[in-house]
Structures are given as C-alpha cells and as structure tokens.
Amino acid sequence: GAVVSQHPSRVICKSGTSVKIECRSLDFQATTMFWYRQFPKQSLMLMATSNEGSKATYEQGVEKDKFLINHASLTLSTLTVTSAHPEDSSFYICSARAMAGQVGQPQHFGDGTRLSIL
Amino acid sequence: QKEVEQNSGPLSVPEGAIASLNCTYSDRGSQSFFWYRQYSGKSPELIMFIYSNGDKEDGRFTAQLNKASQYVSLLIRDSQPSDSATYLCAAMGSSASKIIFGSGTRLSIRP
C-alpha cells in the first residue's frame, strides 16, 4: 500500500520551456502533498506544502510564481516549473501523506523527476 | 541549531556487523519519528517509524526512541552491502503539519 506515482521520471528540455510534473497517490487519499528539490550530494529541500483545495504554502526563498503548485484532488498534485532555466536543473521529488496530523502518519515519496534544462 | 541533526558520515561498517545510526531533534513536542533510506539518484523510501519510547524491531532493523534525551537511533543488524545508502532521520513537529528531515548519514558497508 501507500504508493505514490510521479511522472515524468526524466525531462530534458530547452531553456524557457515550462515543465509540468504530476504526483498521484494510487491507493490512498493524500490530504497533504509536499514538493522537494534535491541537488547532487545535498539534502532534501522542501519547496512547498499543499493541501487539497487550498493554496500551497511555499518555503522561504521559493518563488511561487516560478513553481506553480496545484492540488485539485485528493489523489493528484502538479508542480509546474515555469520558464525553466539551467539553474532549475535538479531532482524534484513529491511526497504524499494521508490524514494529516495523525500520530505516526509517514510521508510516502514518488520516484522523483530528474529535470535537465539545456 | 538544526531541528533534526545527524552526523553526515560516511559511516563505514564491515559486512555482517551492526550499523548504528543516530539522530537528535530539538522540538520536544515532536511525536512521530521516521527513518528513510535513500540510494544515490533515487528518492527516499520509508524503513520504519516509531512514536513510543523504547525499541521497535522490524526484521534486521531496530528503531530506538528516547524522548527525554530527544534521541532517535536506527540499528541495522547483519549489515549487507545493499544497505549502503544515505539514511534520513525525520521528525513530525508538534504542529504535525510536516515532517522535518535531517541532512542524512551516509552508510557504507564494506565487504
């Protein structure tokens, strides 16, 4: 159980392109989804937290107009990197959690999307 | 002070030995604690979670929690080369809104 599907797994595109990444919880309803970015050999960096039906909460230093997050249903969240540039190249990982706030509820991660901007 | 602290390693352990990974946290109100394993180039995968003081065992893995000392650990018995990875400790804060991750400990099991 607790499977999170993330697509695409890899994207290579030209600078200036907008890229959409999908994150789906396949066998549970995700009240909260999280988007992370990880550069090589560095820690996970939380970008934003999104609750179904409400605006995402962005971490300090993350541009909300650059990284658009939509969490329209309990099983789907999307991250759109708008007008991507080479410095946006990174490993983007989504994570989902059911029934927020309950003791012991872990986050389950998708397989990640490796984004390369030429 | 980081909210969840781990030694970055690398921690080198011979095959078959016990690997001991440690973590401290600063939010005394934290209720739930998690260990994730992340292989290079892959996303994290959940190994265990614990929320009661004491030990919790699952196969070769044992998580230990000491809330008084704000200390969490993960023991891996009979270490295998496939256990070589970065291990992330995480705590759910008192607000229970999100999980705070440590920066990870890189574990290397030498044959």
Interface residues (C-beta under 8 A of the other chain):
Chain A: Q6 T32 F34 S43 L44 L46 T49 F91 I93 R97 A100 G101 Q102 V103 G104 Q105 P106 Q107 H108 F109 G110 D111 G112
Chain B: Q31 S32 F34 Y36 G41 K42 S43 P44 E45 L46 F49 Y51 L88 A90 M92 A96 S97 K98 I99 F101 G102 S103 G104
